[in-house]
Each structure stands twice: as structure tokens, then as C-alpha cells.
Amino acid sequence: AKGLLTPHGCNMAPFDCSPFVTFTTGCLHPGVAVEVRCLRFDAPEWRYEIRHSWPESGISVFVDGQRRLLLRPGENESLAIREEEAKVPLDISPYLMRPPMYINAPATAVDCKATVKRGERWICGVVLVRTMPLPQLLRELTTNVPPIHSSPAEALAQDKSRVMKWCAGNIESMRGDDEMAAFTPPVIRLTDPISLTRITKAARGVDCDHIQTFDLESFITAAKGAPAKRYWCCPVCDCPLPFHRLRLDTFCNSILQVVFKGEPRATEVTISGKDGTWRVTDTELPTEDERSRSRSRTPKRGSERKRTIDVLRRQEEKHERLAEKEKKKEAEERKAKLKEKLAALKLKTTKVGWMPTGAACSVCSKEVEDKGGLFCGRKRDNGELVGCHTAYCWKCFRKAKPAELGKVRTTKTEFEGLEADGADPWWMHEKCMTPEDRTDYYGEDGEPEDQVDPHASFAWE
């Protein structure tokens, strides 16, 4: 349905969408949409003739008497609708849904109203849109777009004669009186001007006069999202090139098939105008990786270069073995040092019996050598550690007062004697001992033998 756009409406006839609606669900077929589009058919440029756009003065679209679209002129844009809104058609597919298994559905009425500028003529229409993926679109182009040749040989002969005619006309233009005439060499670039990659399917426009082609898939992908000034334009000559004016160039595709089998790095061929023959005139330089792979990695047997490489390889292997030995030796040394540190740490954490090397006295804070003092504490038979673990060097232990240590005393000689007998020497403050500890320390009596008090005074003092 379509109609001329006027302030009183466009007088579009109601349309029946039943053929495109699934009877059991009441929804449109998958991949099908219905859109309302507007087109200016007295456009000053050809781009307006193939692309949807709404009038700049605004428009209202009604579906079954209800307004579904209202576009007003912009306030700060000199009565111009925003460009983003002007590009988007109105999808009325949601308004065409009906209950499942609905019979005798009424026709849908669409109306558009707008106050167009004087001298402009706009037409509105309801369009059925089918979503088509790019591979299917390419198949449609190669099979269903006229003219269709009777055979591939006929298409190749026609495209070849066109190229030969262009080459002959190019040469004749140089023989005229115009000294400023520019000679265009008969060269076909095998690189796509859009994606700058190799052409896979060469195409051109029916109305284009040049022999240069472009990649079909790259052109369609770029044309769909191109700005208004580049919308469906030939990338070579910038002429209008809508989809239905595209053609595959059989002659150029035959060149691509032959060239990429024999010389895959070719980027340019030159055409001869007499018989249509061609030759490769430019190739792509190999990359650094390809050059390195192409070099021979094995020199000739017995050569001086090979002997030098063997010597260097043996020296490198020798250095690697020495480095490996050094690493193992360093690892063993680190392991031994770690064991020593763990043993010292274990002795420091027990704090029972002898003071180990590096332990600090709790009184004078000086570090002692091995067996340079003792701790207050013991390890019972059940593994329990008791005592306050205060550290005394032998000098501070001898000077300590009975009020601090109590009546329990010992000496370094006594500790050494116990250790020589195979026992673990220990000592504790009298206040830190329990009856059990006193029994273990003094024997069954649990009482100390008579000891001489080092701080006691004589009778005459």
C-alpha cells in the first residue's frame, strides 16, 4: 500500500497481512517485518530516491486510527528533524499481532499526515521486509539479478570484450589533439579499495566505465552503514550504485582464480588491448617471518661455517651444564642453611634447659654462646612444657638474690654432669614448681639437700 503524502492524509488503501501471519500463534512469520517508509520522489539528489527519510516539517503516522509515530520539527535546528530519527522507518509489526487461530481478521489501515514544504513531493508506503543474511544476499545477486547469461563462457566473453573496448578507447584518446589528456594505464588492482585486502569476488556497477573492480562482500557490508554522502556509491568512481545495479565481473574473477594459484602474492595485473591477455606487474613483498622461514637453516656439510656453528653449540652446552651444577650447589647450600635455622629456631622456641647460641639473657640482655646460661622450665613426660621460660646467663644466675630465684639452685657443672649421665638437665624457679616438679627435681623426699647460701653472712658479721 502507498499514497501521496498531504496534510489531509495519504489515502493508502487498507491491506491484509493474513498471508504473512502464522495461524496458530497470530504472529508474523520469522524473519518478516512490516514497516512504514517515506520517500521523496522529486529529490534534488539521487540518494534521496533510494533511502528512507521523514519530512523535515514533521509527520504523524496512524495505524487503525491510533497514532503510533509523532515527529515534530526540532526547536534549535531550524525546523529540521534530528538525523537519527529521520533514518529509522516505523516498524508496525507489533501492531499487526492477533489472537491465535483468529479467522476473518479485518484489513489494517495505515494513514500518514504531514505539512510538507512547497515544491516537495513525498510518498508513504507500507513495505514488507524480509531479513536476509549476507551469504543469501550474495546468492541472490549471482543468480536472480538480470541480465542472466546463458552460460559462463558467454559472460566471460562479454566482460572480456568490454575490457578490450575500454583499452582500445583509452589508447585512441591519446592520439587526439588534446595535449592535456591523461592516459590511464590498463591496470587492474587485485586489492579491494575498501578493505585493502585481496578481492575474493570481483564486482562492479553496470553503469561504471572503469575496469577496476572491488570485493562484493566488502562493498555490501560498508554500504549498509555508510553516511549519507557515501550511501551506495561506487568506491572507484563515486557514481550511484544501488544493489540492483551490481554485477559480478567474470573476467576479473577468472584472473583471480589463475593468479592466486600460480602467484599468490600478486597485487596488480596489466591488460593487453589487442587480445585481452594479461600479465602480473606487481607483487606484495614477503614479511619478515616468511623470509626467515625461506632461508636455509642447515649449511653445507664440511663447510667452515658448519664447523664454527658446531663449536659454538658445544661451548654453549658446556656453559649450560656448568650453570646447572652451580644452581644445584646453591640450592643445596640454601637447604643446609635453612635446616640450621630451623634447628636453632626449634631450640629457641622450647626454652628448656641450656640456652642456645644467640639467645639473650632476660636480665642483662646480652647474647650468649652455646650453653652460656639456662631457662626456667622443663618438659614433662607427657610432652607438656611448664615454667616461666626466663633466661639467665650464668653470671646473672650467680648474682641473682634468693628472693628472685628461691631456694632452688644449680650450676653449670651440675648441668654438664646430668647431660653426661644421659639425662636432660632442667631448672625452675621455686615459685614455678609444683609438688610433682619438686619430686622429680629432688627425688622421693622432695626436699633439697643442705646448700650454702652464697648471700648468707657469717656469724661475726
C-alpha positions in Angstrom: 0.0 0.0 0.0 1.2 3.5 -0.9 -0.1 7.0 -1.2 1.0 10.6 -1.8 1.7 12.5 1.4 -0.6 15.5 2.0 -1.8 17.5 5.1 -5.1 15.6 5.0 -3.5 12.1 4.7 -2.0 9.9 2.1 -5.1 7.9 1.1 -3.5 4.5 1.4 -5.8 1.5 0.8 -6.1 -0.9 3.7 -4.0 -4.1 3.4 -4.4 -7.6 4.5 -1.4 -9.2 6.3 -3.0 -12.6 6.8 -0.6 -14.3 4.3 2.3 -13.3 6.5 0.8 -14.3 9.9 1.1 -17.7 11.5 -2.4 -19.0 12.1 -1.6 -20.9 15.3 0.3 -18.1 17.0 -1.1 -14.9 15.5 2.5 -13.5 15.0 4.3 -12.6 11.8 6.5 -15.3 10.1 10.1 -15.4 11.5 12.4 -13.1 9.6 9.5 -10.9 8.3 8.6 -7.4 9.4 6.2 -4.7 8.2 7.5 -1.1 8.1 6.1 2.3 7.1 8.6 4.2 5.0 8.6 7.7 3.4 10.4 8.6 0.2 10.9 11.9 -1.6 10.5 11.2 -5.3 11.3 14.7 -6.6 14.6 14.6 -4.7 17.4 17.0 -5.7 19.9 14.2 -5.4 19.7 10.5 -6.3 20.5 9.5 -2.7 17.0 10.6 -1.5 15.4 8.3 -4.1 16.8 5.1 -2.6 16.8 5.9 1.1 14.0 6.3 3.6 13.7 9.7 5.3 10.9 11.5 7.1 9.9 15.1 6.0 11.8 17.8 7.9 8.5 19.6 8.8 7.4 16.6 10.9 4.9 13.7 10.4 2.2 11.7 12.2 1.6 8.0 11.4 -1.7 6.3 12.4 -2.4 2.6 12.5 -6.0 1.6 12.7 -6.9 5.1 13.8 -4.3 5.3 16.6 -1.2 7.5 16.4 1.9 5.3 16.5 4.5 7.9 15.5 4.8 11.7 16.1 7.9 13.6 14.9 8.0 17.3 15.5 10.5 19.8 14.0 13.5 20.5 16.2 13.4 23.7 18.1 17.1 24.5 17.8 17.8 23.0 14.4 16.0 25.4 12.1 12.9 23.2 11.8 14.9 20.1 11.0 14.2 16.7 12.4 17.1 15.0 14.1 19.1 13.0 11.6 18.9 9.8 13.7 15.1 9.8 13.8 14.9 10.6 10.1 16.8 7.5 9.1 14.7 5.0 11.1 11.4 3.6 9.5 8.4 2.8 11.7 8.1 -0.9 12.4 4.4 -1.7 12.8 4.9 -5.4 13.2 3.8 -5.4 17.0 0.5 -3.7 16.0 -0.4 -6.5 13.5 -0.4 -9.3 16.0 -3.8 -11.1 16.5 -5.2 -13.8 18.7 -4.2 -17.4 17.8 -6.4 -19.1 15.2 -8.2 -15.8 14.5 -10.4 -16.1 11.4 -11.6 -13.3 9.1 -9.3 -10.6 10.5 -10.1 -7.1 9.3 -7.7 -5.3 7.0 -5.2 -2.9 8.6 -5.5 0.8 7.8 -2.4 3.0 7.8 -2.5 6.8 7.3 0.2 9.5 7.4 -0.3 13.2 7.7 2.3 16.0 7.3 2.6 19.6 6.2 5.3 19.4 3.6 7.2 22.3 2.2 6.1 23.9 -1.0 7.6 22.2 -4.1 8.3 18.9 -2.3 6.5 15.7 -3.1 6.6 12.8 -0.7 5.2 9.3 -0.9 4.5 7.0 2.0 4.1 3.2 1.8 3.8 0.0 3.8 6.8 -2.3 3.0 7.2 -6.0 3.7 10.7 -6.5 4.9 12.5 -9.9 4.9 15.7 -10.3 6.9 18.3 -11.8 4.6 21.8 -12.9 5.8 24.8 -11.8 3.7 25.6 -15.3 2.2 22.0 -15.5 0.9 22.1 -11.9 -0.4 25.2 -12.8 -2.4 23.5 -15.9 -3.8 20.5 -13.7 -4.9 22.9 -11.3 -6.6 24.7 -14.0 -8.5 21.6 -15.9 -9.6 18.5 -13.7 -9.7 19.7 -10.3 -10.8 19.3 -9.7 -14.6 20.7 -9.9 -17.1 21.4 -13.6 -16.7 23.8 -15.1 -19.2 23.1 -18.4 -20.9 26.5 -19.8 -19.9 29.6 -18.8 -18.0 31.5 -18.7 -21.3 29.2 -16.1 -22.7 29.5 -14.0 -19.6 33.3 -14.2 -19.7 33.4 -13.3 -23.4 31.1 -10.3 -22.8 33.2 -9.0 -19.9 36.4 -9.6 -21.8 35.2 -7.6 -24.8 34.2 -4.8 -22.6 37.7 -4.6 -21.1 39.3 -4.7 -24.6 37.0 -2.0 -25.8 38.0 0.2 -22.8 41.7 -0.4 -23.5 41.2 0.5 -27.2 39.3 3.7 -26.4 42.0 4.7 -23.8 44.7 4.4 -26.5 42.6 6.4 -29.0 42.2 9.2 -26.5 45.9 9.8 -26.6 46.0 10.2 -30.4 43.7 13.3 -30.4 44.6 16.9 -30.4 44.0 17.4 -26.7 47.5 17.6 -25.2 46.2 17.7 -21.7 44.5 14.3 -22.0 45.6 11.9 -19.2 46.5 8.3 -20.1 45.1 5.7 -17.7 47.2 2.5 -17.8 45.1 -0.7 -18.3 45.8 -2.0 -14.8 43.6 -3.9 -12.5 44.5 -3.9 -8.9 43.7 -7.2 -7.1 43.4 -5.4 -3.7 40.0 -4.2 -2.6 39.8 -0.4 -2.3 37.5 -0.7 0.7 39.0 -3.3 3.0 42.5 -3.2 1.5 42.6 -7.0 1.3 42.6 -9.4 -1.5 39.5 -9.5 -3.6 37.5 -12.8 -3.3 34.5 -12.0 -5.6 35.1 -9.2 -8.0 32.2 -6.9 -8.8 31.4 -3.6 -10.5 28.5 -1.4 -11.4 26.5 -1.8 -14.6 26.9 1.9 -15.4 30.6 2.2 -14.4 33.0 2.9 -17.2 36.2 1.8 -15.5 37.8 -1.7 -15.5 38.8 -1.7 -11.8 36.7 -3.9 -9.6 36.1 -4.3 -5.9 35.2 -7.0 -3.4 31.4 -7.7 -3.4 31.1 -8.7 0.3 33.1 -5.7 1.5 31.1 -3.3 -0.6 27.7 -4.5 0.7 28.9 -4.5 4.3 30.3 -1.0 4.0 27.3 0.4 2.0 24.7 -0.6 4.6 26.3 1.6 7.3 27.8 4.3 5.1 27.0 8.0 5.8 24.6 9.9 3.5 27.3 11.3 1.2 28.7 7.8 0.6 25.4 5.8 0.7 25.6 3.1 -2.0 28.3 4.8 -4.1 30.9 3.0 -6.2 34.2 3.1 -4.3 36.2 3.6 -7.6 34.3 6.4 -9.5 31.8 7.5 -6.7 28.8 7.0 -9.0 25.4 5.9 -7.7 25.4 2.1 -7.3 22.3 0.7 -5.7 22.1 -3.0 -5.0 20.1 -3.9 -8.1 22.8 -2.3 -10.4 25.6 -4.6 -9.1 27.2 -7.2 -11.3 29.9 -9.8 -10.9 32.9 -9.3 -13.2 33.5 -12.7 -14.7 36.7 -11.7 -16.5 38.3 -10.3 -13.3 37.2 -13.4 -11.3 38.9 -15.7 -13.9 42.1 -13.7 -13.4 41.9 -14.1 -9.7 41.5 -17.8 -9.9 44.6 -18.2 -12.1 46.8 -15.6 -10.3 46.3 -16.8 -6.8 47.2 -20.4 -7.7 50.4 -19.5 -9.5 51.5 -16.3 -7.8 49.6 -15.8 -4.6 51.4 -12.6 -3.7 50.4 -10.8 -6.9 48.6 -7.4 -6.4 48.4 -6.0 -9.9 47.9 -7.2 -13.5 48.2 -5.2 -16.8 45.8 -5.9 -19.6 46.7 -6.0 -23.3 44.1 -4.3 -25.5 44.7 -6.4 -28.6 43.7 -9.9 -27.4 42.7 -9.4 -23.8 45.8 -11.2 -22.4 47.3 -10.1 -19.1 50.4 -10.3 -17.0 51.4 -9.8 -13.4 53.2 -6.5 -13.0 53.3 -6.0 -9.2 53.6 -8.4 -6.2 53.5 -8.0 -2.4 56.8 -8.1 -0.5 57.2 -11.1 1.8 57.0 -10.5 5.5 59.9 -10.9 7.9 58.6 -14.2 9.2 58.2 -15.6 5.6 61.8 -14.5 4.7 63.2 -16.2 7.8 61.3 -19.4 7.1 62.5 -19.4 3.5 66.2 -19.2 4.5 68.2 -22.4 4.7 68.9 -23.3 8.4 71.4 -26.2 7.6 74.7 -25.1 6.0 76.6 -27.4 3.6 78.3 -30.4 5.2 82.0 -29.9 5.9 81.9 -26.2 5.4 83.8 -23.8 7.7 80.5 -22.2 8.8 79.1 -25.6 9.9 82.2 -26.3 12.0 82.1 -22.9 13.6 78.4 -23.4 14.5 79.2 -26.8 16.0 81.9 -25.4 18.2 79.7 -22.6 19.4 76.9 -25.1 20.1 79.2 -27.3 22.2 80.5 -24.4 24.1 77.0 -23.2 24.8 76.0 -26.7 26.0 79.1 -26.8 28.3 78.2 -23.4 29.8 74.7 -24.6 30.4 75.9 -27.7 32.2 78.2 -25.7 34.5 75.4 -23.2 35.2 73.1 -26.1 36.1 75.7 -27.5 38.5 76.1 -24.1 40.2 72.4 -23.8 40.6 72.2 -27.3 42.2 75.1 -26.4 44.6 73.5 -23.1 45.6 70.2 -24.9 46.2 71.9 -27.5 48.5 73.7 -24.7 50.4 70.4 -22.8 50.9 68.8 -26.0 52.1 71.5 -26.7 54.6 71.3 -23.1 56.0 67.6 -23.4 56.2 67.9 -26.6 58.3 70.3 -24.9 60.6 68.0 -22.0 61.1 65.1 -24.3 61.8 67.1 -26.2 64.4 68.1 -23.0 66.1 64.6 -21.8 65.9 63.4 -25.0 67.5 65.8 -24.7 70.3 64.8 -21.1 70.9 61.1 -21.9 70.9 61.5 -24.8 73.5 63.3 -22.5 76.1 64.1 -25.5 78.3 67.5 -26.4 79.8 70.6 -24.9 78.2 70.5 -21.5 76.4 71.5 -21.9 72.7 73.9 -19.7 70.8 72.4 -16.3 70.2 69.8 -16.4 73.0 69.6 -13.2 75.0 69.6 -13.1 78.8 66.4 -11.7 80.3 68.4 -9.7 82.9 71.4 -8.2 81.1 70.0 -8.7 77.5 73.4 -10.0 76.3 73.6 -12.8 73.8 75.4 -15.9 75.0 77.3 -18.7 73.4 76.2 -22.3 73.4 75.4 -23.5 77.0 76.0 -19.9 78.2 73.0 -20.0 80.5 69.8 -21.8 81.4 66.0 -21.4 81.1 63.3 -21.7 83.8 61.3 -24.6 82.5 61.0 -28.3 81.9 59.4 -30.7 79.5 57.3 -33.3 81.4 57.0 -36.9 80.3 53.6 -36.2 78.7 55.2 -33.5 76.5 53.8 -30.6 78.4 56.1 -27.5 78.7 56.0 -25.7 82.1 57.8 -22.9 83.7 58.1 -19.1 83.0 60.9 -19.7 80.5 63.0 -16.8 81.9 66.6 -16.8 80.5 69.6 -16.4 82.8 73.2 -16.3 81.8 75.5 -18.0 84.3 76.9 -14.7 85.6 73.4 -13.2 86.2 72.2 -16.5 87.7 75.0 -16.5 90.3 74.3 -12.8 91.2 70.5 -13.3 91.5 69.1 -13.0 95.0 67.2 -15.7 96.8 64.0 -13.6 96.8 64.1 -13.8 93.0 65.2 -17.4 92.4 64.1 -19.1 95.6 66.0 -21.9 97.3 66.4 -24.0 94.1 69.9 -23.5 92.8 72.2 -25.2 90.3 75.5 -24.8 88.5 76.9 -25.3 85.0 78.9 -28.2 86.3 75.7 -29.9 87.6 74.1 -29.4 84.2 77.0 -30.9 82.4 77.1 -33.9 84.8 73.4 -34.6 84.2 73.9 -34.3 80.5 76.9 -36.7 80.7 74.6 -39.2 82.5 72.2 -39.1 79.6 69.5 -37.0 81.3 68.0 -33.7 80.1 69.1 -31.1 82.6 66.4 -28.5 83.6 65.8 -26.0 86.3 62.9 -23.9 87.5 62.1 -21.1 90.0 60.9 -22.4 93.3 57.7 -20.4 92.7 57.2 -22.0 89.3 57.5 -25.6 90.6 54.6 -27.8 91.6 54.9 -30.7 94.1 55.3 -33.0 91.1 58.2 -30.9 89.8 59.8 -30.8 93.2 59.7 -34.6 93.5 61.2 -35.0 90.0 63.9 -32.5 90.8 65.0 -33.6 94.3 63.9 -37.2 94.4 61.3 -39.0 96.5 61.9 -36.7 99.5 61.1 -33.6 97.6 63.4 -31.6 99.8 66.8 -30.0 98.8 70.0 -31.0 100.4 71.8 -28.5 102.7 73.2 -25.9 100.4 75.5 -23.0 101.2 73.7 -19.7 100.6 76.1 -17.5 98.6 74.4 -14.4 100.0 74.4 -15.5 103.6 76.5 -13.6 106.2 79.0 -15.0 108.7 78.3 -15.1 112.4 80.6 -12.3 113.2 79.1 -10.0 110.6 
